[in-house]
């Protein structure tokens, strides 16, 4: 379970140890409040679920240090629908 934390890969993936600890803590709070897991896991260990989500690029911190899923990031990065008349 915690073997992933010993690897530098997960630290680099998130952008540093501080960001990693922040992401883990905030995602654990979400799961404890009833959010659904974004990965299939045959365990109830929330820490393992969070680490799997990070390693599978399912979650990240946005610029406001809030946990977002990549689906949310993709949806928010799409610009508004503009018509040529709007320009």
C-alpha positions, 0 to 999 in steps of 0.5 A: 500500500505505502510502497508507492510513497517510497517511489519518486515517481508519485512525487514527480507525478504530483509536483512535489512532496508538499503537493502530494501530501496535500492531495492525499489529505484532501482526497481522503477527506472527500472519500470519508465524506462519501465521494465515490472512488474513481478506480476499481479497488477490492479494498476498503483502505482509502489510502490505497484507493487514493494512491491508485487514483494518483498513479492512474492520473485520475485526480490532481490539484488545481491552481486553487489547491482543490482536488479535481478529477481529470474529467472535471479538468477536461470539462472546465478547460473547454472554452465557451462556445463562440459563434463567429458573430460573437467575435 
